[in-house]
Amino acid sequence: MKLAKILGSVGVVSAAALALAACGQSGNSNNQGSKDAKKFKEETPVKATKKGGTLSYAIETDTPFTGIFNNELSTSQTDSDVSQFGNEALFDTDDSYKITSKGPATFKLDRKAKTITIEVKKGVKWSDGKQVTAKDVEYEYEVMANKGTKSQRYTASLQNIVGLTEYHDGKAKTISGIQMPDGENGRKVVIHFKEMKPGMLQSGNGYFLETASPYHQLKNIPFAKLESSDAVRKNPIFFGPFKIQKLVRGQSITWVPNKYYWRGTPKLDKITVSVVNPNSASQAIKSHKFDIAGVINSQWQQVKNTKGVNFVAHIPLSYGYMGFKVGKWEDGRNVMNPKAKMNNKSLRQAMAYAMNIDAVEKRYTSGLTFRVPTLIPEQFGDYFDKDIKGYNYNLKKANQLLDKAGYKKKGTYRVQPNGKPLTIRLAAMTGSSTQEPIIRNYIQQWKKIGLNVKLTGGRLIEFNSFYDKVEHDSKDIDVFMGAWSLSSEPSPNDLYNEKAPFNFTRFATKKNTQLLKDMDSQKAFNTKYRVDKFHEWQKYMFDEAYVVPTVNSYDITAVNSKISGYSLKPSDANSVWYKVGYVK
């Protein structure tokens, strides 16, 4: 479950994109919102399309996009959304996210030799006309692993590549386990692993990268200056169907066809991408300001009868969660603090039971956002443990947990077991117009069980500032409301292991480490064994409640009815913008 970018690499979901971001489940089938969403298709009606036309696309966010156009340096889902028109992955997948050889590169796994061979197809070219080479594929690993870039992509899973740790630590100038048999200008790369993993056949698996970086453009830029360079921020190049014509940093991008695109010439002449505030999204849809715009679920009732649009929808691989800070990031690992304020299981569980998620989401999102029970989305089939029901709203149980754990009431609020006052500082992101009332509602629920919860800084925090505080373990945060957009391999290793930078709660226990290791072990090539370990981990995480899943949402998009070829199917993710066009 490496973080996802579009349907396959990396990103952090902004609450601006959803009322709250979330994790996959079929949801509240009893409410009208869910029933409406299930009527939708995952793609627009298939019709003959013509050449030409300009498509306008809305990026819904209440903050400027960061504009880091390199897969191994970006951490924002918004940046991924902005760059999707040119930023193609090396591999296509089927609808179960299994890697195929239909994309820009082929893929071959040799379990006995402990290798994966990637070969870029001839004719796959950057938008400046240069062939994508073996060095471009290899260089992505250098960008990610070099200490100078400070990339958060350097995970424990990727350290399974032979020689990657030595390169990262400065003990080697090259990555010994990545070979280019036909030289840097060839098209073949062989990656050697210490151990093969069962998830390697799935896209987004976290054990190897599925993108490339233009070495010829970036090679003279010091790694420490790469993220701020013009090549990454102002004039990035891609090998996807479109290239950037004009960029207004943080606000808009104009894309035009990449005449060297390997699949052929895209149907559209131009795509204009503009930032729109989530609170203005419904009016933008009703006025047909954009050809494609996401539907904020709290605004569904306002837009659902709009004429001249097709609504397509799916449940994304994502989830919102409540995380409890119980340590800090030190020397490349998560280190727990036994004396941390939130390092009490009863306190964490009580806060989870006090959240009236079902009622809140029914009121504010027509049920299109819904509570989820575990940290493994239901879309992952057998890996999802359907027996875990999650933290249902239960104030009685919440009070009992706190009473038994020694959190006694003194007046309105409870004190800590040691008798000291208890104030819990909650960090939450800004988002749609319903974000603040939803968070305020939870604070009121916690007050009902005697917990004094206050917003960090007294208000919701802008997306970039929020994650800056969370990542750097701000002393002003005890609890935070985060969200993940996930990749298409279900392993949660890169989010929750001891060496995972994205394990923002900083919990790290021996049992968690062992369970994560087991589910990605050689034994886990046996599917039943792997499923059993996934279920055991979900039960453990539910009980310990360091990270409590909250919600996922139906992801609904309004598409101009004059547009055909738009699809949310996994098998179309890599080629969708090549196919989209105006109906004849």
Summary of the structure (lengths in Angstrom):
residues: 584
radius of gyration: 23.4
end to end distance: 40.8
largest distance: 74.5
contacts: 2105
relative contact order: 0.21
helix: 29%
strand: 23%
